[in-house]
Amino acid sequence: MRILLVNWQDRENPLAGGAEIHLHEIFGRLAQAGHQVTLLCGGWPGCPQRAELDGISVHRAGTRHSFPFYVRQYYRRELAGKHDLLVEDINKIPLNTPYWAHEPVVALVPHLFGGTAFQEFPAPLAAAVWLAERPLGRIYRGVPFQAISESTADDLAGRGIPRQSVAVIYPGIDTVAYTPNAAERSPVPLFSYLGRLKKYKGVHIVLRAFAQVGVPGAQLEVAGAGDYRPELEKLADQLGLGASVRFLGRINESEKLGLLRRSWALAFASPKEGWGITNLEAAACGTPVVASNSPGIRESVRDGETGFLSPHGDAAAMAAGMRRLASSRELVATLGASARRFAETFTWERAAAETAAHLEGVLARGRRSPAGPPAN
């Protein structure tokens, strides 16, 4: 197949996150399998316009802010008519590719913001994101979809996308790089948060829950960067957490592995995720997860088996799960062993094979978007 990917960013972008990792893990494997894969994405100041990553030919047009204004023009000039199908990764504002693509379109959706945009962005920007997602059911009706969780598939169905048009293909996890090491487990109860420090991620709930654990010597390490860090540090002071909480800032892959291995549990309190890949990374390290029972997250944590789920926003309920683990190293080991077995069922090879089969099926059916012929 000749596949054109359209995404706002690539893996090398300084602002890249889980959506970019997911895209490259799957389509890099498809490129290695012999498929021709091209990625059209935004760039950043000073970046090269062309690159090759994981066997994918990368074309960069504009920046994070200007990409939606350049993407269609660049596509028409350089890429139109050269591929069998176009895969749009919708993880920010939709680019409405069914209106202008010459190839059949497949939409890949990690998650949609919906109302959670108002928890993070200023009201005008949040309203713009919310409004941009509203026409999804009309513009993309008839387009085949791939979602990374049942929760995302249900979200799409609620927006007018026929559920039978959505294939759920779970992400993978690198269970070779992420492995348990009991010798590295902290001698004292240690909880961790790993991810962006953004308001919508619910890190403040993790702090409030940790403040209620009440187990002497327990610690919390917060890894990640973001503009919400000053508010979180202020909250930690207000809660009197003192030296029991450490803010690590951005950490590299080696430090990340060490953090997950030494933690007694990972804590995650986001109101909505496409999947919760960090939960699976912790599970692969034999570390339980204490998390909100939120869309996406509830599929990456098995309550009572690989960790504990609590109602989103209920810090006391999250604290209860953390307290159970902090009071029993044996329970940590038991849930951690189950978590490792759970993580081993998710592989990028399986995700890539299922993606290839879905795309080949789309081509075999000769399906095209009913949005109308491409604009000239």
C-alpha positions in Angstrom: 0.0 0.0 0.0 1.0 3.6 -0.6 -0.2 5.4 2.6 -0.3 9.1 3.3 -0.5 10.0 7.0 -1.7 13.5 8.0 -1.0 14.5 11.6 -0.2 17.8 13.3 3.3 16.6 14.5 5.9 13.9 14.1 7.9 12.1 16.7 10.8 14.5 16.6 8.7 17.6 17.3 9.5 19.0 20.8 5.8 19.1 21.5 5.2 15.4 20.5 3.3 13.2 22.8 1.5 9.9 23.0 -0.4 10.3 19.7 2.9 10.7 17.8 4.5 7.7 19.5 1.4 5.6 18.6 1.5 6.8 15.0 5.2 6.0 14.5 5.1 2.6 16.4 2.4 1.3 14.0 3.2 2.9 10.7 7.0 2.5 11.2 6.3 -1.2 11.3 4.2 -1.0 8.2 7.0 0.8 6.4 9.4 -1.9 7.5 7.0 -4.5 6.1 7.3 -2.9 2.7 4.5 -0.4 2.6 5.3 3.1 1.3 4.4 5.5 4.1 4.5 9.3 3.9 3.7 11.7 6.7 2.5 15.2 6.2 2.7 17.2 9.4 3.6 20.6 11.0 7.1 21.5 12.0 8.7 23.9 14.4 11.1 26.9 14.1 14.4 25.9 12.5 13.4 22.3 11.7 14.3 20.6 8.4 11.4 20.5 6.0 12.1 16.8 5.1 13.2 13.9 7.1 13.0 10.1 7.3 11.9 8.5 10.6 11.3 4.8 11.1 11.2 4.3 7.3 8.5 7.0 7.0 9.1 9.9 4.6 8.2 13.0 6.6 7.1 16.3 5.0 6.8 19.3 7.3 4.7 22.3 6.4 4.2 25.3 8.7 4.3 25.0 12.5 1.9 23.9 15.2 -0.1 27.1 14.8 0.0 27.5 11.1 -0.2 23.8 9.9 -3.9 23.8 9.3 -3.5 26.8 6.9 -0.6 25.1 5.0 -1.6 21.4 4.9 -4.1 21.6 2.0 -1.9 23.8 -0.1 1.2 21.5 0.5 -0.8 18.4 -0.2 -2.1 19.7 -3.5 1.4 20.9 -4.6 3.4 17.9 -3.6 1.4 14.8 -2.6 -2.0 14.7 -4.2 -2.8 11.6 -6.2 0.3 9.7 -5.3 -1.1 7.4 -2.6 -3.7 4.7 -2.3 -5.3 6.2 0.8 -5.0 9.0 3.3 -5.0 8.3 7.1 -5.8 11.4 9.1 -4.8 11.1 12.8 -7.4 13.2 14.6 -5.9 14.1 17.9 -6.3 17.8 17.8 -8.6 19.9 15.7 -9.9 17.9 12.7 -8.5 18.9 9.3 -11.6 17.9 7.4 -9.6 15.8 4.9 -12.8 14.2 3.3 -13.5 17.6 1.7 -10.1 17.9 0.0 -8.3 14.5 -0.3 -8.1 12.8 -3.7 -7.6 9.4 -2.0 -10.0 7.4 0.2 -9.8 8.7 3.8 -9.5 6.7 7.0 -9.7 8.5 10.3 -7.5 7.4 13.2 -8.7 8.8 16.5 -6.8 8.4 19.8 -9.4 10.6 21.6 -11.5 13.7 21.3 -11.4 16.7 23.6 -15.2 17.4 23.9 -16.0 19.3 27.1 -12.6 18.6 28.6 -11.2 21.4 26.5 -12.8 23.9 28.9 -10.7 22.4 31.8 -7.5 23.3 30.1 -7.7 26.1 27.6 -9.0 29.7 28.0 -12.7 29.9 27.2 -12.3 31.3 23.6 -9.8 28.7 22.6 -11.7 25.9 24.3 -14.9 27.0 22.5 -13.0 26.9 19.2 -11.8 23.4 19.8 -15.2 22.2 20.9 -16.9 23.8 17.9 -14.3 22.3 15.5 -15.2 18.8 16.7 -19.0 19.4 16.5 -19.3 18.8 12.7 -17.3 15.5 12.9 -20.4 13.3 12.4 -21.4 15.2 9.3 -18.0 15.7 7.6 -16.7 12.3 8.3 -19.9 10.3 7.9 -19.2 7.3 5.7 -15.4 7.4 6.4 -13.9 4.3 8.0 -12.5 4.9 11.5 -9.9 3.4 13.7 -10.2 4.1 17.4 -7.7 3.0 20.1 -10.3 2.1 22.7 -14.0 1.2 23.1 -14.4 4.5 25.0 -13.3 6.5 22.0 -15.5 4.4 19.7 -18.5 5.1 21.9 -17.6 8.8 21.8 -17.5 8.8 18.0 -20.9 7.0 17.9 -22.3 9.7 20.2 -21.2 12.2 17.6 -23.0 10.6 14.7 -20.4 8.2 13.4 -22.0 4.8 12.8 -20.5 2.4 15.3 -20.1 -0.3 12.6 -17.7 2.1 10.8 -15.3 2.1 13.8 -12.7 -0.5 14.2 -11.1 -0.7 17.7 -7.4 -1.4 17.5 -5.6 -1.2 20.9 -2.1 0.2 21.1 0.9 -1.9 22.0 3.5 -1.6 24.7 7.2 -2.4 24.6 7.4 -5.2 27.1 11.1 -5.7 26.3 12.2 -2.2 27.3 9.6 -2.0 30.1 10.3 -4.9 32.5 10.0 -5.4 36.3 12.9 -5.4 38.7 11.8 -6.0 42.2 15.3 -5.1 43.5 14.6 -1.5 42.5 11.3 -1.1 44.3 11.5 1.7 46.9 11.9 0.5 50.5 9.2 3.0 51.5 5.7 3.4 49.9 6.3 5.5 46.8 3.7 6.8 44.4 4.4 8.5 41.1 2.7 10.6 38.5 4.1 10.6 34.9 2.9 12.9 32.2 2.2 16.5 31.3 1.6 19.0 34.0 -1.6 20.4 32.6 -4.8 21.3 34.6 -7.0 18.8 32.7 -4.7 15.9 33.6 -6.0 16.0 37.2 -2.6 16.0 38.9 -4.1 18.2 41.6 -6.4 15.3 42.5 -3.4 13.1 42.8 -1.9 15.5 45.3 -5.1 15.8 47.3 -5.4 12.1 47.4 -1.8 11.6 48.5 -2.3 14.1 51.3 -5.0 11.8 52.7 -3.1 8.5 52.6 -1.8 8.9 56.1 0.9 6.3 55.9 4.2 7.5 57.6 7.1 7.7 55.2 5.0 7.6 52.0 6.3 9.6 49.2 5.1 11.0 45.8 7.3 11.8 42.8 5.8 13.9 40.0 7.6 13.7 36.7 6.8 15.9 33.7 6.7 19.4 32.5 3.9 21.9 31.9 2.5 25.3 32.7 0.5 24.0 35.6 3.6 23.1 37.7 3.6 26.4 39.7 0.0 25.8 40.8 0.8 22.2 41.7 3.8 23.3 43.8 1.7 25.9 45.5 -1.0 23.3 46.3 1.6 20.9 47.7 2.7 23.6 50.1 -0.9 24.4 51.1 -1.5 20.7 51.8 1.6 20.6 54.0 3.2 17.8 52.0 6.7 19.3 52.3 9.6 16.9 51.4 7.2 14.0 50.9 6.5 15.3 47.3 9.3 15.8 44.7 8.8 17.5 41.3 11.3 15.9 39.0 10.6 17.9 35.8 11.0 16.3 32.4 12.8 13.0 32.6 14.4 10.8 29.9 13.5 7.2 29.0 16.1 5.7 31.4 14.8 7.8 34.3 11.3 7.0 33.4 12.0 3.3 33.6 13.6 3.7 37.0 10.7 5.7 38.3 8.1 3.1 37.2 10.2 0.3 38.7 10.7 1.9 42.1 7.1 3.1 42.4 4.6 1.1 44.5 1.9 2.5 42.2 1.4 5.0 39.4 -1.4 7.5 40.1 -3.4 8.9 37.2 -6.5 11.1 37.6 -7.3 12.4 34.1 -11.0 12.9 33.3 -10.6 11.3 29.8 -7.9 9.6 27.8 -7.8 7.8 24.5 -6.3 4.9 26.2 -3.7 5.5 29.0 -0.5 4.2 27.6 1.5 5.2 30.7 -0.7 2.9 32.7 0.4 0.0 30.5 4.1 1.1 30.8 3.7 0.9 34.5 2.0 -2.5 34.2 4.8 -3.8 32.1 7.2 -2.9 34.9 5.1 -4.8 37.4 3.7 -1.7 39.0 0.0 -1.3 39.9 -2.0 1.8 38.9 -4.4 3.8 41.0 -6.5 5.9 38.6 -9.8 7.6 37.8 -12.5 5.4 36.4 -12.6 7.6 33.3 -13.2 6.9 29.6 -10.1 5.2 28.1 -8.4 4.8 31.4 -10.8 2.1 32.6 -9.7 0.0 29.7 -6.0 0.1 30.6 -6.5 -0.7 34.3 -8.4 -3.8 35.6 -9.9 -2.8 38.9 -8.8 -5.1 41.8 -6.5 -7.0 39.4 -3.9 -4.6 38.0 -4.7 -1.7 40.3 -7.6 0.3 41.6 -10.1 2.6 39.9 -12.0 5.3 41.7 -14.7 7.8 40.7 -13.1 10.7 38.9 -12.5 13.7 41.1 -13.0 11.7 44.3 -9.7 12.2 46.1 -10.8 10.3 49.2 -11.6 7.2 47.1 -8.3 7.4 45.3 -6.5 7.8 48.7 -8.2 4.6 49.9 -6.7 2.7 47.0 -3.3 4.3 47.6 -3.5 3.5 51.3 -4.2 -0.2 50.6 -1.1 -0.5 48.6 1.0 1.6 50.9 0.0 -0.7 53.7 0.9 -4.0 52.0 4.1 -4.6 49.9 2.7 -8.1 49.2 -0.4 -6.6 47.6 1.8 -4.4 45.5 3.7 -7.5 44.3 0.5 -9.5 43.6 -1.2 -6.7 41.6 2.1 -6.0 39.9 2.5 -9.6 38.7 -1.1 -9.5 37.3 -0.3 -6.1 35.7 2.7 -7.6 33.9 0.7 -10.4 32.5 -2.0 -8.0 31.3 0.6 -5.7 29.6 2.1 -8.7 27.7 -1.2 -9.1 25.8 -0.7 -5.7 24.1 2.0 -5.6 21.4 2.8 -3.1 18.7 3.2 -6.0 16.2 -0.4 -7.0 16.8 -1.6 -3.3 16.5 0.4 -2.9 13.2 -1.0 -6.2 11.8 -4.6 -5.2 12.6 -4.1 -1.7 11.2 -2.7 -3.1 7.9 -5.6 -5.6 7.7 -8.1 -2.8 8.3 -6.6 -0.5 5.6 -6.4 -3.4 3.1 -10.0 -4.1 3.8 -10.9 -0.5 3.1 -9.1 -0.6 -0.2 -10.7 -3.9 -1.1 -14.1 -2.5 -0.5 -13.3 0.6 -2.6 -14.9 2.9 -0.1 -14.8 6.6 -0.4 -16.1 9.5 1.7 -19.6 10.6 0.6 -18.7 14.2 1.4 -18.4 14.8 -2.4 -15.6 15.0 -4.9 -12.3 16.6 -4.0 -12.3 20.4 -4.4 -10.2 21.7 -7.2 
